[in-house]
Amino acid sequence: MRFIFKYVRNYKKEVLFCLGGAIALVAILLGLPLLLAEFIDKGIILHDEKILQTTIVKMTVLVVGSSIFLLLSRYGLATLSSGVTRDIRNDVYQKMINLSQHEFQEFGVSTLSNRITTDAFIILQFVQNIFGLGLTAPLVMLFAIGMIAEISLPLGLQLLPTLPVFVLMIWLLSKVTLPISGESQKTIDDINRNQREAIRSLRVVRAFNRQDYVAGKFSLINERYRCLTAKLFKILAVPPAAAWLIIDLSLILVIFSGAQFISYGDLQLGDLVAFIQYVMEALFSIALFINVIIMYPKAMVSADRLREVLETEISIKNCAAPIMATDNSGRLEFRNVNFIYPDAQEPVLRNISFTLNPGETVAFIGSTGSGKSTIVKLIPRFYDVSDGEILLDGINIKDLDLHVLRAKIGYTPQKANLFTGEIQDNLKFGYEFAGINDMLYAVDIAQAREFIDKTPEGFETYLSEGGNNLSGGQKQRLSIARSIIGEHEVYIFDDSFSALDYKTDAQVRKSLHERIKNASTIIVAQRIATIMQADKIIVLDRGTIAAQGRHEELLQTSQLYREIAHSQLSEEELNA
Ligand SMILES: Nc1ncnc2c1ncn2[C@@H]1O[C@H](COP(=O)(O)OP(=O)(O)OP(=O)(O)O)[C@@H](O)[C@H]1O
């Protein structure tokens, strides 16, 4: 609750509107029976024409005035609930994109997206409920009880035993439904993960004819969710049914006892009518309040899930006094770097040391899983080294401001990761001030101009989710172009040429060499042809440096390099 109220605090005006609306509703619900009693006892029974007329006017003014208040309060409630949800979503989103890889991986994509959508929506419904019914129902109940006591305390006391029944029901309800709500939210995460995976891998599923298997897996999770929701709804079905029973039995009791009170002359007919209305309102408001309580456990589970994201400690962050400026030389040095992934048992990198001077290119090659991508992920601090140091411009990257560090790096990831939107939005992603000439320059270097020119809309061509309306090679070329827009000191190409044909690969690297000849360049690749021109080639073997040197040297000195090289190129090509 405290979590939600922290956000509600920013909407004081809207809360006041809601309160005003609640008071207006109380005025209608409680004023009308009084006027009705006057209408019957004085107007109808005593034939007082004037009372009849003035009561009708009073009723009309009360109803119209209160309805206007009520409408305004609903407007306030709409602004309050949607605003609170927007603020929570923004904060969670902001936090999510700043989480380090490790925390992000721990949560998982599905649960994070579910928290931002479903859980935030549950909070919206809860805020609607609590500041709508949650405010009015208790007020109506308190005032109605007061009026009941005012009209006839002895008759009212006969209804007293219903109160503990309601209180017990509310307590039991929140206790029993809380764990089921928690479990069902987790199952929604599973449903989300399952369907994301299936959609992302639809072609694989079809190619392997595994539609039935995937559907079966989904239906198992879906069945689990069905069981939980059925159980929850069955429990939640009890309170309304019980509330109706109590309300109806109470009415019968009131009518029966009220008739006796009238026959003894202790009550007038109009008072009994008003009494019955107040009883109905008191009991109805309790029944409505139960609806708010029904939402409570679910909302608390959602609030906890959102709070968990917001309160997660980000492991990779700035040091206390980060360095904002360096000599911008682009000199990169790894000193005895060891690295173990946060939840892994074994280190994936051991004792990695090398230096990359401005204008030089260092290339990493090695078998799959040897640690090539891991090395380059340490440079923008996607992960922090477990041991040793990485220095850029002579400064330990942990001492550099994270934003400054990342701005120094032009990073082309293994997967292109394009965004839905126009080609130009993607190209400008790292440097929003890029003009047409910057984009033309970059796509020329990345050899992407030719396919962009062929599209009717050029830079305005719309890319579908993940750039799925492009080929793998086209995506990679755009991703390369994106990373070279803007000036960087270090360029990282993490297996970024793998989807290019040999000719395009060679052309891209040639143009890149001219464009970024003063920068430090790191290339991770599987192909010897991609890296054989590098100033330094580092051969990785199970997380350690097996050899390093130029292509010609390594052909002489490294058995592993020779094996990789000979498996890909002929003797002639290797010595070209
Ligand atoms: N997020 C992670 N958590 C735990 N272990 C990981 C993670 N990412 C990679 N690894 C492990 O680290 C090792 C090195 O992976 P890395 O991706 O750096 O290899 P690579 O040489 O780039 O391979 P490839 O050529 O196939 O891309 C692998 O054994 C891999 O299983």
The ligand as an ORCA input file, in Angstrom:
! r2SCAN-3c Opt
* xyz 0 1
  N      25.245    -14.637    -19.747
  C      25.991    -15.723    -19.528
  N      25.915    -16.362    -18.354
  C      26.680    -17.444    -18.111
  N      27.558    -17.953    -19.007
  C      27.661    -17.354    -20.196
  C      26.874    -16.209    -20.525
  N      27.197    -15.825    -21.779
  C      28.123    -16.689    -22.225
  N      28.411    -17.603    -21.279
  C      29.397    -18.675    -21.369
  O      30.680    -18.081    -21.554
  C      31.441    -18.806    -22.474
  C      32.015    -17.852    -23.530
  O      30.938    -17.340    -24.280
  P      31.187    -16.275    -25.461
  O      29.859    -15.867    -25.961
  O      32.089    -15.235    -24.970
  O      31.935    -17.189    -26.513
  P      32.350    -16.852    -27.998
  O      33.769    -17.233    -28.120
  O      31.999    -15.452    -28.350
  O      31.430    -17.869    -28.772
  P      30.768    -17.729    -30.221
  O      31.869    -17.729    -31.194
  O      29.950    -18.972    -30.297
  O      29.958    -16.486    -30.226
  C      30.551    -19.894    -23.036
  O      30.917    -21.106    -22.427
  C      29.167    -19.514    -22.600
  O      28.413    -20.648    -22.279
*
